[in-house]
C-alpha cells in the first residue's frame, strides 16, 4: 500500500521564497475488527498492517499466541482500511473481557479505553536476562536512524526496532503512531518465531505507559528510546522488571530502571 504522498509547498531559504515539493507520510483510519465487529480505530501508516493486527492482539492481551488468530484480511474501503481478524473460540471469550472502543489521535495509545482499571492493567514482570554493553545502546540508535526508509523520505514517522547484542538491528517497523510502530514490530517478530527476550526494543519516541505495557506483554527485557520517559512509564518499567534506557543520543543515555542488564565500567558504583 502507498505509504507517502507528494505535496507542493513554498520554501523559505536564505531570505528568499521558492516553490518546493515534499514527500509526506500517509495517515489513514485503520479499523481492527474481530470476528466481524470493530474493536479499535487507529490512525496509522498503511503498511505492515497484518503485523500490526498480530502485535496489537498480543500486546492488548486479546490473544496469547499468534495461533489463536485464524485469519487476517486487509480490506481497503472508501474511508479507510478494515483489518479483519478472525479469532479462535478461546480468544473470542478473552476479547469480551477486554473490550475497547478506540477512536483517537496518533499520539495516544489509550484513547477511548473504557475504565481506569483497564488503563492501569496489571502486567506480569519480564523474566528476560539478556544483557547489552553500554556501547550497544548507541550502536542500536544509530542503526535505527539509517534503517528508517520512510522517515528518511518524510521526516514524520516513528520507528520501533529489535536489536540483538551479536546480530545488531535485525527488524524495524515504521508508523505515524509510536504505539502502532511497536505493535507492528511485535507482530512481525511473533510471526517469524523470534524470541524477543534475547534482545532489546528500540524506539524513536518518548516513552509513555502503553509502550511499557506492550514491551512487557511481548516479554522483552530492555527498552531503549531517544527521548525521555514519563514518570508513570518509569514506575511501570520498575514494576515490570524492564530495563529502561532513554535520552539515548550519540554515545550518552540515561538509565532509569533495572541497570543490571547494561554492562559498563563503574556502573555498579553508581547504580
Secondary structure, 3 states (H helix, E strand, C coil): CCCEEEEEEEEEECCEEEEEEEEEECCEEEEEEECCEEEEEEEECCCCHHHHHHHHHHHCCCCCCHHHEEEEEEEEECCEEEEEEEECHHHHHHHHHCCCCEEECCCCCCCCCCCHHHHCCCCCCCCCCCCEEHHHHHHHHHHHHHHCHHHHHHCCCEEEEEEECCCEEEEEEEECCHHHHHHHHHHHHHHCCCCHHHEEEEECCCECHHHHHHHHHHCCCEEEECCCECHHHHHHHHHCCCEEEEEEECCEEEEEECHHHEECCCHHHHC
